[in-house]
Amino acid sequence: MIDSYIDGNVNEAMKMHLKLLDIFDKLFMTANPIPVKAALNILGLDVGITRLPLAAPSDIVNSTLKDVMSKLGLL
């Protein structure tokens, strides 16, 4: 997306941005880095658990991330 924009392909960059807008939103549905670490763990990248004082991702966070990631073809 960034490369497309820098290369002057603004419409292509906008298409990519709009396609990813839902996951951008979901990655901030609760305190950072909870959803980001959850998404990476869902992808099979072992980034460990969220440390205190933050909580582990809820079932809703995990299921929401799995849904949006599946729609993007990431799973």
PDB file of N, H, CA, C and O in Angstrom:
ATOM      1  N   MET A   1       0.828  -1.169   0.000  1.00  0.00           N
ATOM      2  CA  MET A   1       0.000   0.000   0.000  1.00  0.00           C
ATOM      3  C   MET A   1       0.886   1.251   0.000  1.00  0.00           C
ATOM      4  O   MET A   1       0.676   2.165  -0.798  1.00  0.00           O
ATOM      5  N   ILE A   2       1.854   1.285   0.879  1.00  0.00           N
ATOM      6  H   ILE A   2       2.024   0.542   1.527  1.00  0.00           H
ATOM      7  CA  ILE A   2       2.744   2.451   0.964  1.00  0.00           C
ATOM      8  C   ILE A   2       3.542   2.589  -0.326  1.00  0.00           C
ATOM      9  O   ILE A   2       3.662   3.683  -0.878  1.00  0.00           O
ATOM     10  N   ASP A   3       4.086   1.475  -0.803  1.00  0.00           N
ATOM     11  H   ASP A   3       3.989   0.586  -0.355  1.00  0.00           H
ATOM     12  CA  ASP A   3       4.856   1.518  -2.050  1.00  0.00           C
ATOM     13  C   ASP A   3       4.001   2.010  -3.215  1.00  0.00           C
ATOM     14  O   ASP A   3       4.460   2.804  -4.037  1.00  0.00           O
ATOM     15  N   SER A   4       2.759   1.538  -3.281  1.00  0.00           N
ATOM     16  H   SER A   4       2.386   0.894  -2.613  1.00  0.00           H
ATOM     17  CA  SER A   4       1.860   1.995  -4.349  1.00  0.00           C
ATOM     18  C   SER A   4       1.649   3.500  -4.265  1.00  0.00           C
ATOM     19  O   SER A   4       1.681   4.198  -5.278  1.00  0.00           O
ATOM     20  N   TYR A   5       1.436   3.990  -3.062  1.00  0.00           N
ATOM     21  H   TYR A   5       1.411   3.424  -2.239  1.00  0.00           H
ATOM     22  CA  TYR A   5       1.221   5.430  -2.888  1.00  0.00           C
ATOM     23  C   TYR A   5       2.469   6.223  -3.291  1.00  0.00           C
ATOM     24  O   TYR A   5       2.381   7.203  -4.031  1.00  0.00           O
ATOM     25  N   ILE A   6       3.621   5.790  -2.798  1.00  0.00           N
ATOM     26  H   ILE A   6       3.693   4.994  -2.196  1.00  0.00           H
ATOM     27  CA  ILE A   6       4.873   6.494  -3.106  1.00  0.00           C
ATOM     28  C   ILE A   6       5.148   6.482  -4.609  1.00  0.00           C
ATOM     29  O   ILE A   6       5.668   7.449  -5.165  1.00  0.00           O
ATOM     30  N   ASP A   7       4.787   5.362  -5.261  1.00  0.00           N
ATOM     31  H   ASP A   7       4.365   4.576  -4.810  1.00  0.00           H
ATOM     32  CA  ASP A   7       4.991   5.256  -6.707  1.00  0.00           C
ATOM     33  C   ASP A   7       3.957   6.046  -7.508  1.00  0.00           C
ATOM     34  O   ASP A   7       3.994   6.050  -8.738  1.00  0.00           O
ATOM     35  N   GLY A   8       3.035   6.713  -6.812  1.00  0.00           N
ATOM     36  H   GLY A   8       3.005   6.710  -5.812  1.00  0.00           H
ATOM     37  CA  GLY A   8       2.042   7.523  -7.496  1.00  0.00           C
ATOM     38  C   GLY A   8       0.754   6.786  -7.847  1.00  0.00           C
ATOM     39  O   GLY A   8      -0.131   7.348  -8.492  1.00  0.00           O
ATOM     40  N   ASN A   9       0.649   5.521  -7.419  1.00  0.00           N
ATOM     41  H   ASN A   9       1.368   5.065  -6.894  1.00  0.00           H
ATOM     42  CA  ASN A   9      -0.552   4.731  -7.684  1.00  0.00           C
ATOM     43  C   ASN A   9      -1.540   4.926  -6.532  1.00  0.00           C
ATOM     44  O   ASN A   9      -1.821   4.002  -5.768  1.00  0.00           O
ATOM     45  N   VAL A  10      -2.052   6.138  -6.429  1.00  0.00           N
ATOM     46  H   VAL A  10      -1.824   6.889  -7.049  1.00  0.00           H
ATOM     47  CA  VAL A  10      -2.906   6.508  -5.307  1.00  0.00           C
ATOM     48  C   VAL A  10      -4.188   5.678  -5.291  1.00  0.00           C
ATOM     49  O   VAL A  10      -4.632   5.253  -4.224  1.00  0.00           O
ATOM     50  N   ASN A  11      -4.786   5.443  -6.453  1.00  0.00           N
ATOM     51  H   ASN A  11      -4.425   5.788  -7.319  1.00  0.00           H
ATOM     52  CA  ASN A  11      -6.016   4.646  -6.495  1.00  0.00           C
ATOM     53  C   ASN A  11      -5.781   3.216  -6.025  1.00  0.00           C
ATOM     54  O   ASN A  11      -6.609   2.655  -5.307  1.00  0.00           O
ATOM     55  N   GLU A  12      -4.669   2.627  -6.419  1.00  0.00           N
ATOM     56  H   GLU A  12      -3.996   3.082  -7.002  1.00  0.00           H
ATOM     57  CA  GLU A  12      -4.336   1.272  -5.978  1.00  0.00           C
ATOM     58  C   GLU A  12      -4.099   1.250  -4.466  1.00  0.00           C
ATOM     59  O   GLU A  12      -4.555   0.336  -3.779  1.00  0.00           O
ATOM     60  N   ALA A  13      -3.395   2.244  -3.955  1.00  0.00           N
ATOM     61  H   ALA A  13      -3.025   2.986  -4.513  1.00  0.00           H
ATOM     62  CA  ALA A  13      -3.164   2.344  -2.511  1.00  0.00           C
ATOM     63  C   ALA A  13      -4.486   2.485  -1.763  1.00  0.00           C
ATOM     64  O   ALA A  13      -4.672   1.891  -0.701  1.00  0.00           O
ATOM     65  N   MET A  14      -5.399   3.275  -2.321  1.00  0.00           N
ATOM     66  H   MET A  14      -5.247   3.758  -3.184  1.00  0.00           H
ATOM     67  CA  MET A  14      -6.700   3.459  -1.686  1.00  0.00           C
ATOM     68  C   MET A  14      -7.488   2.149  -1.673  1.00  0.00           C
ATOM     69  O   MET A  14      -8.139   1.837  -0.676  1.00  0.00           O
ATOM     70  N   LYS A  15      -7.442   1.388  -2.748  1.00  0.00           N
ATOM     71  H   LYS A  15      -6.913   1.642  -3.558  1.00  0.00           H
ATOM     72  CA  LYS A  15      -8.127   0.085  -2.795  1.00  0.00           C
ATOM     73  C   LYS A  15      -7.589  -0.848  -1.711  1.00  0.00           C
ATOM     74  O   LYS A  15      -8.356  -1.518  -1.019  1.00  0.00           O
ATOM     75  N   MET A  16      -6.264  -0.881  -1.572  1.00  0.00           N
ATOM     76  H   MET A  16      -5.641  -0.336  -2.134  1.00  0.00           H
ATOM     77  CA  MET A  16      -5.654  -1.723  -0.541  1.00  0.00           C
ATOM     78  C   MET A  16      -6.074  -1.261   0.846  1.00  0.00           C
ATOM     79  O   MET A  16      -6.411  -2.073   1.707  1.00  0.00           O
ATOM     80  N   HIS A  17      -6.050   0.047   1.053  1.00  0.00           N
ATOM     81  H   HIS A  17      -5.776   0.707   0.353  1.00  0.00           H
ATOM     82  CA  HIS A  17      -6.432   0.605   2.353  1.00  0.00           C
ATOM     83  C   HIS A  17      -7.875   0.254   2.689  1.00  0.00           C
ATOM     84  O   HIS A  17      -8.162  -0.170   3.808  1.00  0.00           O
ATOM     85  N   LEU A  18      -8.772   0.422   1.747  1.00  0.00           N
ATOM     86  H   LEU A  18      -8.539   0.766   0.838  1.00  0.00           H
ATOM     87  CA  LEU A  18     -10.178   0.108   1.993  1.00  0.00           C
ATOM     88  C   LEU A  18     -10.392  -1.378   2.261  1.00  0.00           C
ATOM     89  O   LEU A  18     -11.237  -1.750   3.074  1.00  0.00           O
ATOM     90  N   LYS A  19      -9.629  -2.223   1.580  1.00  0.00           N
ATOM     91  H   LYS A  19      -8.942  -1.921   0.918  1.00  0.00           H
ATOM     92  CA  LYS A  19      -9.721  -3.674   1.808  1.00  0.00           C
ATOM     93  C   LYS A  19      -9.286  -4.030   3.231  1.00  0.00           C
ATOM     94  O   LYS A  19      -9.854  -4.933   3.846  1.00  0.00           O
ATOM     95  N   LEU A  20      -8.291  -3.331   3.750  1.00  0.00           N
ATOM     96  H   LEU A  20      -7.829  -2.597   3.250  1.00  0.00           H
ATOM     97  CA  LEU A  20      -7.729  -3.624   5.068  1.00  0.00           C
ATOM     98  C   LEU A  20      -8.366  -2.828   6.203  1.00  0.00           C
ATOM     99  O   LEU A  20      -8.040  -3.051   7.369  1.00  0.00           O
ATOM    100  N   LEU A  21      -9.259  -1.914   5.882  1.00  0.00           N
ATOM    101  H   LEU A  21      -9.524  -1.733   4.935  1.00  0.00           H
ATOM    102  CA  LEU A  21      -9.841  -1.019   6.884  1.00  0.00           C
ATOM    103  C   LEU A  21     -10.496  -1.767   8.040  1.00  0.00           C
ATOM    104  O   LEU A  21     -10.380  -1.349   9.192  1.00  0.00           O
ATOM    105  N   ASP A  22     -11.182  -2.869   7.746  1.00  0.00           N
ATOM    106  H   ASP A  22     -11.276  -3.209   6.810  1.00  0.00           H
ATOM    107  CA  ASP A  22     -11.859  -3.624   8.800  1.00  0.00           C
ATOM    108  C   ASP A  22     -10.862  -4.217   9.797  1.00  0.00           C
ATOM    109  O   ASP A  22     -11.096  -4.170  11.005  1.00  0.00           O
ATOM    110  N   ILE A  23      -9.759  -4.770   9.306  1.00  0.00           N
ATOM    111  H   ILE A  23      -9.568  -4.808   8.325  1.00  0.00           H
ATOM    112  CA  ILE A  23      -8.783  -5.346  10.243  1.00  0.00           C
ATOM    113  C   ILE A  23      -8.062  -4.240  11.009  1.00  0.00           C
ATOM    114  O   ILE A  23      -7.720  -4.424  12.177  1.00  0.00           O
ATOM    115  N   PHE A  24      -7.826  -3.094  10.368  1.00  0.00           N
ATOM    116  H   PHE A  24      -8.104  -2.944   9.419  1.00  0.00           H
ATOM    117  CA  PHE A  24      -7.235  -1.966  11.097  1.00  0.00           C
ATOM    118  C   PHE A  24      -8.104  -1.616  12.297  1.00  0.00           C
ATOM    119  O   PHE A  24      -7.607  -1.408  13.405  1.00  0.00           O
ATOM    120  N   ASP A  25      -9.411  -1.554  12.056  1.00  0.00           N
ATOM    121  H   ASP A  25      -9.814  -1.722  11.157  1.00  0.00           H
ATOM    122  CA  ASP A  25     -10.365  -1.234  13.114  1.00  0.00           C
ATOM    123  C   ASP A  25     -10.347  -2.305  14.209  1.00  0.00           C
ATOM    124  O   ASP A  25     -10.326  -1.982  15.397  1.00  0.00           O
ATOM    125  N   LYS A  26     -10.356  -3.552  13.816  1.00  0.00           N
ATOM    126  H   LYS A  26     -10.373  -3.815  12.851  1.00  0.00           H
ATOM    127  CA  LYS A  26     -10.418  -4.651  14.794  1.00  0.00           C
ATOM    128  C   LYS A  26      -9.144  -4.766  15.630  1.00  0.00           C
ATOM    129  O   LYS A  26      -9.200  -5.206  16.779  1.00  0.00           O
ATOM    130  N   LEU A  27      -8.017  -4.383  15.081  1.00  0.00           N
ATOM    131  H   LEU A  27      -7.971  -4.025  14.148  1.00  0.00           H
ATOM    132  CA  LEU A  27      -6.765  -4.461  15.835  1.00  0.00           C
ATOM    133  C   LEU A  27      -6.701  -3.433  16.965  1.00  0.00           C
ATOM    134  O   LEU A  27      -5.791  -3.467  17.794  1.00  0.00           O
ATOM    135  N   PHE A  28      -7.671  -2.521  16.991  1.00  0.00           N
ATOM    136  H   PHE A  28      -8.410  -2.493  16.318  1.00  0.00           H
ATOM    137  CA  PHE A  28      -7.734  -1.530  18.060  1.00  0.00           C
ATOM    138  C   PHE A  28      -9.059  -1.597  18.813  1.00  0.00           C
ATOM    139  O   PHE A  28      -9.493  -0.607  19.402  1.00  0.00           O
ATOM    140  N   MET A  29      -9.709  -2.782  18.792  1.00  0.00           N
ATOM    141  H   MET A  29      -9.356  -3.586  18.314  1.00  0.00           H
ATOM    142  CA  MET A  29     -11.010  -2.916  19.461  1.00  0.00           C
ATOM    143  C   MET A  29     -10.883  -2.963  20.968  1.00  0.00           C
ATOM    144  O   MET A  29     -11.879  -2.818  21.677  1.00  0.00           O
ATOM    145  N   THR A  30      -9.695  -3.161  21.461  1.00  0.00           N
ATOM    146  H   THR A  30      -8.886  -3.279  20.885  1.00  0.00           H
ATOM    147  CA  THR A  30      -9.413  -3.115  22.889  1.00  0.00           C
ATOM    148  C   THR A  30      -7.980  -2.617  23.056  1.00  0.00           C
ATOM    149  O   THR A  30      -7.322  -2.272  22.075  1.00  0.00           O
ATOM    150  N   ALA A  31      -7.509  -2.579  24.269  1.00  0.00           N
ATOM    151  H   ALA A  31      -8.043  -2.859  25.066  1.00  0.00           H
ATOM    152  CA  ALA A  31      -6.184  -1.998  24.539  1.00  0.00           C
ATOM    153  C   ALA A  31      -5.081  -2.706  23.754  1.00  0.00           C
ATOM    154  O   ALA A  31      -5.012  -3.934  23.702  1.00  0.00           O
ATOM    155  N   ASN A  32      -4.230  -1.893  23.150  1.00  0.00           N
ATOM    156  H   ASN A  32      -4.286  -0.896  23.192  1.00  0.00           H
ATOM    157  CA  ASN A  32      -3.057  -2.391  22.441  1.00  0.00           C
ATOM    158  C   ASN A  32      -2.054  -2.882  23.481  1.00  0.00           C
ATOM    159  O   ASN A  32      -1.887  -2.198  24.490  1.00  0.00           O
ATOM    160  N   PRO A  33      -1.394  -3.982  23.317  1.00  0.00           N
ATOM    161  CA  PRO A  33      -1.244  -4.844  22.154  1.00  0.00           C
ATOM    162  C   PRO A  33      -2.110  -6.107  22.192  1.00  0.00           C
ATOM    163  O   PRO A  33      -1.796  -7.072  21.495  1.00  0.00           O
ATOM    164  N   ILE A  34      -3.176  -6.132  22.974  1.00  0.00           N
ATOM    165  H   ILE A  34      -3.431  -5.349  23.541  1.00  0.00           H
ATOM    166  CA  ILE A  34      -3.971  -7.364  23.125  1.00  0.00           C
ATOM    167  C   ILE A  34      -4.400  -7.932  21.765  1.00  0.00           C
ATOM    168  O   ILE A  34      -4.082  -9.087  21.482  1.00  0.00           O
ATOM    169  N   PRO A  35      -5.108  -7.177  20.908  1.00  0.00           N
ATOM    170  CA  PRO A  35      -5.547  -7.765  19.639  1.00  0.00           C
ATOM    171  C   PRO A  35      -4.402  -8.068  18.677  1.00  0.00           C
ATOM    172  O   PRO A  35      -4.473  -9.032  17.916  1.00  0.00           O
ATOM    173  N   VAL A  36      -3.367  -7.265  18.706  1.00  0.00           N
ATOM    174  H   VAL A  36      -3.309  -6.481  19.324  1.00  0.00           H
ATOM    175  CA  VAL A  36      -2.236  -7.491  17.802  1.00  0.00           C
ATOM    176  C   VAL A  36      -1.546  -8.812  18.147  1.00  0.00           C
ATOM    177  O   VAL A  36      -1.255  -9.614  17.260  1.00  0.00           O
ATOM    178  N   LYS A  37      -1.286  -9.035  19.431  1.00  0.00           N
ATOM    179  H   LYS A  37      -1.522  -8.384  20.152  1.00  0.00           H
ATOM    180  CA  LYS A  37      -0.659 -10.295  19.844  1.00  0.00           C
ATOM    181  C   LYS A  37      -1.589 -11.477  19.569  1.00  0.00           C
ATOM    182  O   LYS A  37      -1.134 -12.551  19.175  1.00  0.00           O
ATOM    183  N   ALA A  38      -2.885 -11.278  19.777  1.00  0.00           N
ATOM    184  H   ALA A  38      -3.254 -10.406  20.097  1.00  0.00           H
ATOM    185  CA  ALA A  38      -3.853 -12.345  19.500  1.00  0.00           C
ATOM    186  C   ALA A  38      -3.830 -12.704  18.017  1.00  0.00           C
ATOM    187  O   ALA A  38      -3.828 -13.884  17.668  1.00  0.00           O
ATOM    188  N   ALA A  39      -3.813 -11.703  17.145  1.00  0.00           N
ATOM    189  H   ALA A  39      -3.814 -10.744  17.429  1.00  0.00           H
ATOM    190  CA  ALA A  39      -3.792 -11.952  15.702  1.00  0.00           C
ATOM    191  C   ALA A  39      -2.525 -12.697  15.290  1.00  0.00           C
ATOM    192  O   ALA A  39      -2.581 -13.625  14.483  1.00  0.00           O
ATOM    193  N   LEU A  40      -1.409 -12.299  15.834  1.00  0.00           N
ATOM    194  H   LEU A  40      -1.364 -11.545  16.489  1.00  0.00           H
ATOM    195  CA  LEU A  40      -0.150 -12.988  15.507  1.00  0.00           C
ATOM    196  C   LEU A  40      -0.168 -14.426  16.004  1.00  0.00           C
ATOM    197  O   LEU A  40       0.299 -15.327  15.308  1.00  0.00           O
ATOM    198  N   ASN A  41      -0.698 -14.650  17.194  1.00  0.00           N
ATOM    199  H   ASN A  41      -1.078 -13.918  17.760  1.00  0.00           H
ATOM    200  CA  ASN A  41      -0.818 -16.018  17.711  1.00  0.00           C
ATOM    201  C   ASN A  41      -1.762 -16.848  16.855  1.00  0.00           C
ATOM    202  O   ASN A  41      -1.502 -18.027  16.616  1.00  0.00           O
ATOM    203  N   ILE A  42      -2.860 -16.245  16.387  1.00  0.00           N
ATOM    204  H   ILE A  42      -3.071 -15.287  16.581  1.00  0.00           H
ATOM    205  CA  ILE A  42      -3.802 -16.949  15.506  1.00  0.00           C
ATOM    206  C   ILE A  42      -3.104 -17.369  14.220  1.00  0.00           C
ATOM    207  O   ILE A  42      -3.386 -18.439  13.681  1.00  0.00           O
ATOM    208  N   LEU A  43      -2.199 -16.538  13.729  1.00  0.00           N
ATOM    209  H   LEU A  43      -1.970 -15.669  14.167  1.00  0.00           H
ATOM    210  CA  LEU A  43      -1.448 -16.857  12.516  1.00  0.00           C
ATOM    211  C   LEU A  43      -0.382 -17.927  12.746  1.00  0.00           C
ATOM    212  O   LEU A  43       0.253 -18.389  11.798  1.00  0.00           O
ATOM    213  N   GLY A  44      -0.190 -18.316  14.000  1.00  0.00           N
ATOM    214  H   GLY A  44      -0.706 -17.941  14.770  1.00  0.00           H
ATOM    215  CA  GLY A  44       0.808 -19.342  14.306  1.00  0.00           C
ATOM    216  C   GLY A  44       2.162 -18.790  14.696  1.00  0.00           C
ATOM    217  O   GLY A  44       3.121 -19.545  14.860  1.00  0.00           O
ATOM    218  N   LEU A  45       2.248 -17.480  14.845  1.00  0.00           N
ATOM    219  H   LEU A  45       1.469 -16.867  14.711  1.00  0.00           H
ATOM    220  CA  LEU A  45       3.491 -16.865  15.292  1.00  0.00           C
ATOM    221  C   LEU A  45       3.435 -16.753  16.810  1.00  0.00           C
ATOM    222  O   LEU A  45       2.640 -15.982  17.346  1.00  0.00           O
ATOM    223  N   ASP A  46       4.252 -17.497  17.488  1.00  0.00           N
ATOM    224  H   ASP A  46       4.898 -18.123  17.052  1.00  0.00           H
ATOM    225  CA  ASP A  46       4.207 -17.533  18.947  1.00  0.00           C
ATOM    226  C   ASP A  46       4.836 -16.269  19.520  1.00  0.00           C
ATOM    227  O   ASP A  46       6.055 -16.167  19.659  1.00  0.00           O
ATOM    228  N   VAL A  47       3.971 -15.305  19.850  1.00  0.00           N
ATOM    229  H   VAL A  47       2.981 -15.388  19.737  1.00  0.00           H
ATOM    230  CA  VAL A  47       4.447 -14.059  20.449  1.00  0.00           C
ATOM    231  C   VAL A  47       4.146 -14.021  21.943  1.00  0.00           C
ATOM    232  O   VAL A  47       4.346 -12.999  22.600  1.00  0.00           O
ATOM    233  N   GLY A  48       3.670 -15.125  22.463  1.00  0.00           N
ATOM    234  H   GLY A  48       3.507 -15.955  21.929  1.00  0.00           H
ATOM    235  CA  GLY A  48       3.426 -15.225  23.897  1.00  0.00           C
ATOM    236  C   GLY A  48       2.115 -14.593  24.320  1.00  0.00           C
ATOM    237  O   GLY A  48       1.292 -14.187  23.500  1.00  0.00           O
ATOM    238  N   ILE A  49       1.954 -14.526  25.630  1.00  0.00           N
ATOM    239  H   ILE A  49       2.622 -14.856  26.297  1.00  0.00           H
ATOM    240  CA  ILE A  49       0.722 -13.998  26.207  1.00  0.00           C
ATOM    241  C   ILE A  49       0.877 -12.508  26.498  1.00  0.00           C
ATOM    242  O   ILE A  49       1.981 -11.965  26.504  1.00  0.00           O
ATOM    243  N   THR A  50      -0.246 -11.879  26.735  1.00  0.00           N
ATOM    244  H   THR A  50      -1.144 -12.321  26.729  1.00  0.00           H
ATOM    245  CA  THR A  50      -0.233 -10.479  27.135  1.00  0.00           C
ATOM    246  C   THR A  50       0.083 -10.418  28.623  1.00  0.00           C
ATOM    247  O   THR A  50      -0.551 -11.105  29.424  1.00  0.00           O
ATOM    248  N   ARG A  51       1.048  -9.609  28.989  1.00  0.00           N
ATOM    249  H   ARG A  51       1.563  -9.051  28.338  1.00  0.00           H
ATOM    250  CA  ARG A  51       1.467  -9.529  30.394  1.00  0.00           C
ATOM    251  C   ARG A  51       0.608  -8.545  31.175  1.00  0.00           C
ATOM    252  O   ARG A  51       0.007  -7.631  30.611  1.00  0.00           O
ATOM    253  N   LEU A  52       0.568  -8.750  32.465  1.00  0.00           N
ATOM    254  H   LEU A  52       1.057  -9.492  32.924  1.00  0.00           H
ATOM    255  CA  LEU A  52      -0.136  -7.846  33.359  1.00  0.00           C
ATOM    256  C   LEU A  52       0.465  -6.443  33.247  1.00  0.00           C
ATOM    257  O   LEU A  52       1.671  -6.310  33.038  1.00  0.00           O
ATOM    258  N   PRO A  53      -0.324  -5.433  33.376  1.00  0.00           N
ATOM    259  CA  PRO A  53      -1.686  -5.382  33.883  1.00  0.00           C
ATOM    260  C   PRO A  53      -2.750  -5.636  32.819  1.00  0.00           C
ATOM    261  O   PRO A  53      -3.940  -5.549  33.121  1.00  0.00           O
ATOM    262  N   LEU A  54      -2.358  -5.948  31.586  1.00  0.00           N
ATOM    263  H   LEU A  54      -1.391  -6.019  31.341  1.00  0.00           H
ATOM    264  CA  LEU A  54      -3.330  -6.225  30.540  1.00  0.00           C
ATOM    265  C   LEU A  54      -3.841  -7.653  30.661  1.00  0.00           C
ATOM    266  O   LEU A  54      -3.150  -8.535  31.170  1.00  0.00           O
ATOM    267  N   ALA A  55      -5.047  -7.861  30.190  1.00  0.00           N
ATOM    268  H   ALA A  55      -5.609  -7.144  29.777  1.00  0.00           H
ATOM    269  CA  ALA A  55      -5.668  -9.182  30.253  1.00  0.00           C
ATOM    270  C   ALA A  55      -5.446  -9.933  28.946  1.00  0.00           C
ATOM    271  O   ALA A  55      -5.079  -9.353  27.924  1.00  0.00           O
ATOM    272  N   ALA A  56      -5.678 -11.228  29.013  1.00  0.00           N
ATOM    273  H   ALA A  56      -5.976 -11.699  29.843  1.00  0.00           H
ATOM    274  CA  ALA A  56      -5.649 -12.051  27.801  1.00  0.00           C
ATOM    275  C   ALA A  56      -6.820 -11.634  26.907  1.00  0.00           C
ATOM    276  O   ALA A  56      -7.805 -11.084  27.399  1.00  0.00           O
ATOM    277  N   PRO A  57      -6.723 -11.888  25.607  1.00  0.00           N
ATOM    278  CA  PRO A  57      -7.834 -11.524  24.727  1.00  0.00           C
ATOM    279  C   PRO A  57      -9.080 -12.335  25.071  1.00  0.00           C
ATOM    280  O   PRO A  57      -8.995 -13.521  25.391  1.00  0.00           O
ATOM    281  N   SER A  58     -10.223 -11.687  25.002  1.00  0.00           N
ATOM    282  H   SER A  58     -10.292 -10.724  24.742  1.00  0.00           H
ATOM    283  CA  SER A  58     -11.481 -12.383  25.276  1.00  0.00           C
ATOM    284  C   SER A  58     -11.836 -13.286  24.093  1.00  0.00           C
ATOM    285  O   SER A  58     -11.244 -13.185  23.018  1.00  0.00           O
ATOM    286  N   ASP A  59     -12.798 -14.156  24.310  1.00  0.00           N
ATOM    287  H   ASP A  59     -13.279 -14.237  25.184  1.00  0.00           H
ATOM    288  CA  ASP A  59     -13.281 -15.011  23.225  1.00  0.00           C
ATOM    289  C   ASP A  59     -13.843 -14.168  22.081  1.00  0.00           C
ATOM    290  O   ASP A  59     -13.706 -14.527  20.911  1.00  0.00           O
ATOM    291  N   ILE A  60     -14.475 -13.050  22.426  1.00  0.00           N
ATOM    292  H   ILE A  60     -14.587 -12.759  23.376  1.00  0.00           H
ATOM    293  CA  ILE A  60     -15.040 -12.159  21.396  1.00  0.00           C
ATOM    294  C   ILE A  60     -13.927 -11.559  20.543  1.00  0.00           C
ATOM    295  O   ILE A  60     -14.048 -11.485  19.321  1.00  0.00           O
ATOM    296  N   VAL A  61     -12.847 -11.135  21.187  1.00  0.00           N
ATOM    297  H   VAL A  61     -12.749 -11.195  22.181  1.00  0.00           H
ATOM    298  CA  VAL A  61     -11.706 -10.584  20.446  1.00  0.00           C
ATOM    299  C   VAL A  61     -11.150 -11.643  19.509  1.00  0.00           C
ATOM    300  O   VAL A  61     -10.946 -11.379  18.324  1.00  0.00           O
ATOM    301  N   ASN A  62     -10.904 -12.840  20.028  1.00  0.00           N
ATOM    302  H   ASN A  62     -11.070 -13.055  20.991  1.00  0.00           H
ATOM    303  CA  ASN A  62     -10.345 -13.917  19.194  1.00  0.00           C
ATOM    304  C   ASN A  62     -11.267 -14.277  18.032  1.00  0.00           C
ATOM    305  O   ASN A  62     -10.804 -14.419  16.900  1.00  0.00           O
ATOM    306  N   SER A  63     -12.560 -14.425  18.295  1.00  0.00           N
ATOM    307  H   SER A  63     -12.936 -14.310  19.214  1.00  0.00           H
ATOM    308  CA  SER A  63     -13.477 -14.821  17.221  1.00  0.00           C
ATOM    309  C   SER A  63     -13.626 -13.702  16.188  1.00  0.00           C
ATOM    310  O   SER A  63     -13.720 -13.977  14.992  1.00  0.00           O
ATOM    311  N   THR A  64     -13.649 -12.454  16.633  1.00  0.00           N
ATOM    312  H   THR A  64     -13.573 -12.231  17.605  1.00  0.00           H
ATOM    313  CA  THR A  64     -13.747 -11.323  15.710  1.00  0.00           C
ATOM    314  C   THR A  64     -12.520 -11.256  14.815  1.00  0.00           C
ATOM    315  O   THR A  64     -12.635 -11.047  13.607  1.00  0.00           O
ATOM    316  N   LEU A  65     -11.352 -11.433  15.408  1.00  0.00           N
ATOM    317  H   LEU A  65     -11.259 -11.603  16.389  1.00  0.00           H
ATOM    318  CA  LEU A  65     -10.115 -11.419  14.620  1.00  0.00           C
ATOM    319  C   LEU A  65     -10.083 -12.572  13.628  1.00  0.00           C
ATOM    320  O   LEU A  65      -9.713 -12.381  12.469  1.00  0.00           O
ATOM    321  N   LYS A  66     -10.467 -13.766  14.067  1.00  0.00           N
ATOM    322  H   LYS A  66     -10.768 -13.921  15.008  1.00  0.00           H
ATOM    323  CA  LYS A  66     -10.481 -14.923  13.160  1.00  0.00           C
ATOM    324  C   LYS A  66     -11.416 -14.672  11.994  1.00  0.00           C
ATOM    325  O   LYS A  66     -11.094 -15.020  10.858  1.00  0.00           O
ATOM    326  N   ASP A  67     -12.566 -14.073  12.254  1.00  0.00           N
ATOM    327  H   ASP A  67     -12.827 -13.790  13.177  1.00  0.00           H
ATOM    328  CA  ASP A  67     -13.535 -13.793  11.205  1.00  0.00           C
ATOM    329  C   ASP A  67     -12.969 -12.820  10.171  1.00  0.00           C
ATOM    330  O   ASP A  67     -13.022 -13.087   8.971  1.00  0.00           O
ATOM    331  N   VAL A  68     -12.433 -11.706  10.631  1.00  0.00           N
ATOM    332  H   VAL A  68     -12.390 -11.490  11.607  1.00  0.00           H
ATOM    333  CA  VAL A  68     -11.925 -10.705   9.688  1.00  0.00           C
ATOM    334  C   VAL A  68     -10.673 -11.217   8.970  1.00  0.00           C
ATOM    335  O   VAL A  68     -10.478 -10.922   7.791  1.00  0.00           O
ATOM    336  N   MET A  69      -9.836 -11.968   9.657  1.00  0.00           N
ATOM    337  H   MET A  69      -9.994 -12.207  10.615  1.00  0.00           H
ATOM    338  CA  MET A  69      -8.637 -12.518   9.031  1.00  0.00           C
ATOM    339  C   MET A  69      -8.996 -13.563   7.979  1.00  0.00           C
ATOM    340  O   MET A  69      -8.341 -13.667   6.942  1.00  0.00           O
ATOM    341  N   SER A  70     -10.030 -14.325   8.255  1.00  0.00           N
ATOM    342  H   SER A  70     -10.563 -14.240   9.097  1.00  0.00           H
ATOM    343  CA  SER A  70     -10.511 -15.317   7.294  1.00  0.00           C
ATOM    344  C   SER A  70     -11.059 -14.627   6.049  1.00  0.00           C
ATOM    345  O   SER A  70     -10.785 -15.061   4.930  1.00  0.00           O
ATOM    346  N   LYS A  71     -11.827 -13.561   6.233  1.00  0.00           N
ATOM    347  H   LYS A  71     -12.050 -13.208   7.142  1.00  0.00           H
ATOM    348  CA  LYS A  71     -12.367 -12.807   5.098  1.00  0.00           C
ATOM    349  C   LYS A  71     -11.274 -12.233   4.216  1.00  0.00           C
ATOM    350  O   LYS A  71     -11.462 -12.075   3.010  1.00  0.00           O
ATOM    351  N   LEU A  72     -10.128 -11.918   4.818  1.00  0.00           N
ATOM    352  H   LEU A  72      -9.976 -12.046   5.798  1.00  0.00           H
ATOM    353  CA  LEU A  72      -8.992 -11.382   4.055  1.00  0.00           C
ATOM    354  C   LEU A  72      -8.116 -12.480   3.449  1.00  0.00           C
ATOM    355  O   LEU A  72      -7.149 -12.189   2.744  1.00  0.00           O
ATOM    356  N   GLY A  73      -8.455 -13.734   3.723  1.00  0.00           N
ATOM    357  H   GLY A  73      -9.241 -13.971   4.295  1.00  0.00           H
ATOM    358  CA  GLY A  73      -7.673 -14.838   3.192  1.00  0.00           C
ATOM    359  C   GLY A  73      -6.387 -15.097   3.932  1.00  0.00           C
ATOM    360  O   GLY A  73      -5.473 -15.722   3.394  1.00  0.00           O
ATOM    361  N   LEU A  74      -6.304 -14.622   5.163  1.00  0.00           N
ATOM    362  H   LEU A  74      -7.046 -14.115   5.600  1.00  0.00           H
ATOM    363  CA  LEU A  74      -5.095 -14.821   5.969  1.00  0.00           C
ATOM    364  C   LEU A  74      -5.083 -16.155   6.689  1.00  0.00           C
ATOM    365  O   LEU A  74      -4.036 -16.597   7.162  1.00  0.00           O
ATOM    366  N   LEU A  75      -6.227 -16.793   6.775  1.00  0.00           N
ATOM    367  H   LEU A  75      -7.078 -16.434   6.390  1.00  0.00           H
ATOM    368  CA  LEU A  75      -6.325 -18.091   7.468  1.00  0.00           C
ATOM    369  C   LEU A  75      -6.710 -19.174   6.488  1.00  0.00           C
ATOM    370  O   LEU A  75      -6.844 -20.335   6.873  1.00  0.00           O
TER     371      LEU A  75
END
